[in-house]
């Protein structure tokens, strides 16, 4: 295993555009013969494992890790503050300014007592919801704005906030409220399915079931209940269930096994469920398909497929999947042009490969297109891949690495 100071082949590429799902499912994914997910973990019996816990008491150790919608990462520290590093063209670092990026992690201004973190949104101990970067942050006329420092969203006390390009949802005491664009029927089932106007927050109707513990939003919205049952509504190609509606504005249970973790980005989603992992949308297809991993997985992260229009002819940049396993190891599959799969090469990972060189067990893994970061149970964070925008957080801009490097948390 070796590191390199050279930029990745994609380091100076222009921003890529997402690709709509139309490709055949990848050969590395499996599905049941009837087209439904194969929900049995690789080892027999009921799987009841979950993500490993972080054990640290230093104010500067991290307890949670998130990626932005671009090439940056953020971490929730033990002292309740949030630090970010990487790209900052749209204020993703939350420092009150926009820059090309920073490899030096620094605290997001104005945040304290934070308890949950999702992309560039956070919730404080009193239920206050804060977001920064670009998104539907309920400012001004309620449309999409770019905020270089956190703004407080006009919401009831929240437990979790998840936003996509033009739509957001929040988990609150009484259920889930959503707002913004109704283009995919995620906000108002009785209103026209149009990008504009932007709708104010309104409650999402659900049927009976266990309490909701998580919400995730892309072109479809997902909830996960305490018993692992997941439900979805939105673009019919992403809801992970059969539907004849386009879009489908009614929340109904998916076909997925009991789910422990979900990650939804662009036109793609993945879940960890009963030790297995399933992905769908984008280059995979509309049917959730099992990703064969060397051991049961407990947490998952994914990236979308992109079309790089900076090259001629255009180049399809494949998606990537990374998952934290029950042992504390991390496996990645897919795009590895910058070494972001962590196996010490830049060879496309056609099978899940283990990130080598991590000095401890992993509690969470997060991905961007060009980099991967892992939160260890010690509260330390290690990243691998491209560092063109400072994604590795090691204070060394544009020095990519094929082996994990330690993030310099403040």
Long-range contacts (C-beta under 8 A, 24 or more apart in sequence): 1-344, 1-356, 1-357, 1-402, 1-403, 2-344, 2-402, 2-403, 3-401, 3-402, 3-403, 3-405, 4-339, 4-400, 4-401, 4-402, 5-399, 5-400, 6-400, 7-386, 7-388, 7-398, 7-400, 8-337, 8-338, 8-339, 8-346, 8-370, 8-385, 8-386, 8-388, 8-400, 9-337, 9-338, 9-346, 10-308, 10-317, 10-337, 10-338, 10-370, 10-386, 11-338, 11-370, 11-386, 11-388, 11-398, 11-400, 12-388, 13-308, 13-310, 13-311, 14-308, 14-309, 14-310, 16-306, 16-307, 16-308, 16-309, 16-310, 16-317, 16-369, 17-306, 17-307, 17-309, 18-266, 18-267, 18-282, 18-304, 18-305, 18-306, 18-307, 19-267, 19-282, 19-283, 19-304, 19-305, 19-306, 19-307, 19-316, 20-267, 20-282, 21-237, 21-267, 21-268, 21-281, 21-282, 21-283, 21-284, 21-285, 21-286, 23-283, 23-284, 23-285, 23-305, 24-285, 25-284, 25-285, 25-287, 25-289, 26-283, 26-284, 27-350, 28-291, 28-292, 28-333, 28-350, 28-351, 29-279, 29-284, 29-289, 29-290, 29-291, 29-292, 30-289, 30-290, 30-291, 30-292, 31-287, 31-288, 31-289, 31-290, 35-287, 36-255, 36-287, 37-255, 37-256, 37-257, 37-278, 37-287, 37-288, 37-289, 37-290, 38-276, 38-290, 39-256, 39-257, 39-273, 39-274, 39-276, 39-290, 40-274, 40-276, 41-274, 41-275, 41-276, 41-296, 42-275, 42-276, 42-292, 42-293, 42-295, 42-296, 43-275, 43-296, 46-274, 47-274, 47-275, 47-296, 49-275, 49-296, 49-298, 49-326, 50-260, 50-298, 51-260, 51-261, 51-298, 51-299, 51-324, 51-363, 51-364, 52-298, 52-324, 52-328, 52-361, 52-362, 52-363, 52-377, 53-363, 53-377, 54-363, 54-375, 54-376, 54-377, 54-378, 54-379, 55-377, 55-378, 55-379, 56-378, 56-379, 58-379, 60-409, 60-410, 61-378, 61-379, 61-380, 61-409, 62-375, 62-379, 62-380, 62-381, 62-409, 63-379, 64-116, 64-117, 64-364, 64-375, 65-117, 65-364, 65-365, 65-366, 65-373, 65-374, 65-375, 65-381, 66-117, 66-118, 66-119, 66-120, 66-366, 67-119, 67-301, 67-366, 67-367, 67-368, 67-373, 68-92, 68-119, 68-120, 68-133, 68-368, 69-119, 69-120, 69-133, 69-134, 69-165, 69-265, 70-368, 71-101, 71-368, 71-369, 71-370, 71-371, 71-386, 71-388, 71-389, 71-391, 72-101, 72-368, 72-389, 72-390, 72-391, 73-366, 73-368, 73-371, 73-373, 73-381, 73-383, 73-391, 73-393, 74-108, 74-117, 74-119, 74-120, 75-105, 75-117, 75-375, 75-381, 75-407, 75-409, 76-114, 76-115, 76-116, 76-117, 76-122, 77-409, 78-379, 80-112, 80-113, 80-114, 80-115, 80-124, 80-125, 81-107, 81-108, 81-111, 81-112, 81-114, 82-107, 82-108, 82-111, 82-114, 82-117, 82-122, 83-107, 83-108, 83-409, 83-410, 84-108, 84-120, 85-390, 85-391, 85-393, 85-407, 86-368, 86-371, 86-389, 86-390, 86-391, 86-393, 87-389, 87-390, 87-391, 88-389, 90-133, 90-134, 90-146, 91-132, 91-133, 91-134, 91-146, 91-147, 91-148, 91-149, 92-120, 92-132, 92-133, 94-120, 94-132, 94-133, 94-148, 94-149, 94-150, 95-148, 95-149, 96-148, 96-149, 97-148, 98-146, 98-148, 100-389, 101-388, 101-389, 101-390, 101-397, 102-390, 102-397, 103-387, 103-390, 103-391, 103-392, 103-393, 103-394, 103-395, 103-396, 103-397, 104-390, 104-393, 104-395, 104-408, 105-393, 105-407, 105-408, 105-409, 105-410, 106-410, 107-410, 108-132, 108-149, 108-150, 109-149, 109-150, 110-149, 110-150, 111-150, 116-159, 116-160, 116-161, 118-160, 118-161, 118-162, 119-162, 119-163, 121-161, 121-162, 121-163, 122-150, 122-161, 123-158, 123-159, 123-160, 123-161, 126-157, 127-156, 127-157, 127-158, 127-159, 127-172, 128-152, 128-157, 128-158, 129-153, 129-155, 129-158, 129-161, 129-170, 131-161, 131-163, 135-163, 135-164, 135-165, 135-166, 135-168, 136-163, 136-165, 136-166, 136-167, 136-168, 136-179, 136-180, 136-181, 136-198, 137-163, 137-168, 138-168, 138-179, 138-200, 138-201, 141-198, 142-179, 142-180, 142-198, 142-199, 142-200, 143-180, 143-196, 143-198, 144-180, 144-198, 154-201, 155-201, 160-214, 160-215, 162-215, 162-216, 162-217, 162-264, 163-217, 164-217, 164-218, 164-219, 164-264, 166-195, 166-198, 167-217, 167-221, 168-217, 169-204, 169-215, 169-217, 169-221, 170-201, 170-215, 171-212, 171-213, 171-214, 171-215, 171-223, 174-203, 175-203, 175-204, 175-206, 175-212, 176-203, 176-204, 176-206, 176-212, 176-215, 176-223, 177-201, 177-202, 177-203, 177-204, 178-202, 178-204, 178-217, 178-221, 183-247, 184-219, 184-220, 184-234, 184-235, 184-247, 185-233, 185-234, 185-245, 185-247, 185-248, 185-249, 186-217, 186-220, 186-221, 186-233, 186-234, 186-247, 186-249, 188-249, 189-249, 189-250, 193-247, 193-249, 204-233, 204-251, 205-251, 206-231, 206-251, 207-251, 214-262, 216-262, 216-263, 216-264, 216-269, 217-264, 218-264, 218-265, 218-266, 218-267, 218-268, 218-269, 219-266, 219-267, 220-247, 220-264, 220-269, 221-251, 222-254, 222-262, 222-264, 222-269, 223-251, 224-259, 224-262, 227-258, 228-257, 228-258, 228-259, 228-260, 228-273, 229-253, 229-258, 229-259, 230-254, 230-256, 230-259, 230-262, 230-271, 235-267, 236-286, 237-267, 237-281, 237-286, 238-267, 238-269, 238-280, 238-281, 238-286, 240-269, 240-280, 240-288, 254-288, 255-288, 256-288, 260-298, 260-299, 261-298, 261-299, 261-300, 262-300, 263-300, 263-301, 263-302, 265-302, 265-303, 265-304, 266-304, 267-304, 268-302, 268-303, 268-304, 268-305, 268-319, 269-302, 270-300, 270-301, 270-302, 270-321, 271-300, 272-297, 272-298, 272-299, 272-300, 272-323, 275-326, 277-321, 277-323, 279-321, 282-319, 283-318, 283-319, 284-319, 291-321, 291-323, 291-333, 291-352, 292-351, 292-352, 293-323, 293-325, 293-331, 293-352, 294-325, 294-331, 294-352, 294-354, 295-325, 295-326, 295-327, 295-329, 296-325, 296-326, 297-323, 297-324, 297-325, 297-326, 297-331, 298-323, 298-324, 298-325, 298-326, 299-323, 299-324, 299-363, 299-364, 299-365, 300-324, 300-365, 301-365, 301-366, 301-367, 302-367, 303-334, 303-335, 303-367, 303-368, 303-369, 306-369, 317-369, 318-348, 320-349, 320-367, 320-369, 321-352, 322-355, 322-365, 322-366, 322-367, 322-372, 323-352, 323-365, 324-362, 324-363, 324-364, 324-365, 324-374, 327-361, 328-360, 328-361, 328-362, 328-363, 328-377, 329-354, 329-355, 329-358, 329-361, 329-362, 330-354, 330-355, 330-358, 330-362, 330-365, 330-372, 330-374, 331-355, 332-367, 332-372, 335-369, 337-370, 338-370, 338-371, 338-385, 338-386, 338-400, 339-384, 339-385, 339-386, 339-400, 339-401, 339-402, 340-367, 340-370, 340-371, 340-372, 340-384, 340-385, 340-386, 341-372, 342-372, 342-384, 342-385, 342-403, 342-404, 344-402, 344-403, 345-402, 346-402, 355-384, 355-404, 356-403, 357-403, 357-404, 358-382, 358-404, 373-407, 374-404, 380-406, 380-407, 380-409, 381-406, 381-407, 381-409, 382-406, 382-407, 383-407
